[in-house]
Amino acid sequence: MTAVLEIRNLHVSIDGKPILKGVNLTIRQGEIHALMGRNGSGKSTLAYALMGHPAYTVDEGQIIFDGQDVLEMEPDQRSRAGLFLAFQYPVAVPGVTLANFLRAAINARRKEANPEDKGISIQDFRRLLLGKMQMLKIDPSFAGRYLNDGFSGGEKKRAEILQLATLEPKIAILDETDSGLDIDALRVVAEGVNKLIGPNLGVLVITHYEQFLNYIKPQFVHVMYDGRIVEEGGFELAEKIQQEGYDWVAEKYAAA
Amino acid sequence: MTLRTRNKLIAPKLTREMVEQLSAAKNEPSWLLNARLTAWELYDTLNMPSLQSEAWRRTDYTTIRWEQAGRVVYGTSAGIEAIPAENLAPLIGDAQGGLIAAVDGKIVHSELSDALKAQGVIFCDFETAVCQHEELLRKHLMTTAVHPNEDKFAAMHAAFWTHGVFLYVPRGTVIELPLHSVFYNTTSGLSLGHVLVVLEEGAQVTYLHEYLSAEAPEHMAYIGMTELILGERANLRFVSLQDWARNANDIRHERARVAAGAQLDWIIGTMGGRFVKQFAEIELDGEGAFGRMSGLFFADGHQFFDHDTQQNHNAPHTTSDLLFKGALKDQARTVWQGMIKVLPHAQKTDGFQANRNLVLSPEARADSIPGLEIEANDVRCTHAATVGKLEDEPIFYLMSRGMTRQDAERLIVAGFFDPIMQRIPFEEVRARLTAHIEEKLERVAQPV
């Protein structure tokens, strides 16, 4: 059965300041969506709110995933249910290797499925991780490094994609995975994402540049302005923004 | 000093007759009795340390109930069977070259492999050493590393020591199998243990010592000494793991003397006890001497740990490297204070010290006080001290990958300790410490 993430009239505030003012968005497994908009329009707030960051307060609305009320779930439950957020600013966890971290994440999923599970064997894990690293053209030595600790911008983003590949979620939100990358790093990351895209993965790509979208080719494009999704269309909408920028969006909706 | 302060700093009532009784019970020769009596005079004369002094101003030993902990215990009916089997089994590797165990102040087991005996290695209790290796013991016991006049606790120890382990490795002897000793206590009262290690020139050994006790309703006090004496180019790897029950108070003077070209790798694990004050010092006496100290502690409940370290560079071209990492939860308190001293002629020395603390609850408190006293001008000395807490962002990040909050915290704590684990070259010691950390994280605080 195809999993569906449904966001209905979502209002979110930070420290009492409203950021999202009624977002409606539906993403199905297998679909690729792009969420575009200027800085400060609320894109990242949507991403964090979807994952349940404690600093973001949902004031109104619903998030339903696979028939479950996401707002009732802790971040770890959301993850185990099949949601994934690739962070714009991945957090360093000194002393914890990427491999140990991924193993703990996999074991958390296995334990959910079977409370008696003793965890993935070292051999199975090694095989799994090496396979994913090979697919994403990541050097195996990467697995032994402390998670995001001293990683370059490109390395952090590749590590996020490696996590996406390993954890195999149903819906992934890529929050400005393209930001801070030079053109070569951008291509590497985009190729990685493309390899993961398929009928079992729904993707919401958040970006304010179109470059990344040229690689990923979303079927649905949404434009956010002042906490709402104001324009929707196909890939041609991304092309329009590529040519004309966001000024026309601001002019059209500033009054609203 | 007001009368009130003096009354507060009350010392356990220990008499000259008690010294004579203990020495008689041990059948000691007159030189040893006289040494004890000299120390007793010192004990009787010295004041208890002032709580305003640098060593004690954060560390209030007056919480020790001497009416429970002040009675010298020299043996009970408990024997080696009181000690958990896992603490007698080899921890480092599959086999050990020797094992000595003491219970309640008395040696209950002592063995050393024939091969090591044939090499001239001595690994025995003090009573045996007094009979069979009198000259060697007399030469080194509290003469070179730790002296009875350090403070009142040292004098107490010198007058009343109950049990001791003597390890002597002759010149050029390299011991492959590690040696192991355990001090165990089952009762309240006063226990005064001693570890004396002498490595002659070029000798090499790995030695693991454990402190443990069974939970008892009243206070126990361990007033101990550790002396590590390394001859030229000797190599000692000393692992000291402490896991006392929560009724134990532990005041310990520990000092290593490291001669030219010798290498000391000293690992300290502090997990148990209610009150711990551990002086641990490295004297780098000869050119090219190297001393490394790696400390790992985790305090929970109402535990109080104070590690008071010194790295003394007394010769040119000496290197010291100290890292202490500790976690705290509940209402626990810890102190680390460290000093690097470099004498004027000790040029080209390299000293490093760092203490990092992770405070897991708002009621816990860690004090971290680094210090440098450098009298030479061509040296490299660095230090670092941090006290941090569990941050929200890494927890959210890990939870967003499916880990429960508890698992996320556990992973972050494990990550915090990883740099100190990397310095411990024994997998089994790392596993033991990791198990302690896990157990502490899950432990629910008990009322005092």
Interface residues (C-beta under 8 A of the other chain):
Chain A: M51 G52 H53 P54 E74 P75 D76 R78 S79 R80 F84 L85 F87 P90 V91 A92 V93 P94 G95 V96 N100 F101 A104 A105 A108 R109 E112 Y146 Q163 L167
Chain B: D392 E393 P394 F396 Y397 L398 M399 S400 R401 G402 M403 T404 R405 D407 A408 L411 I412 A414 G415 F416 F417 D418 P419
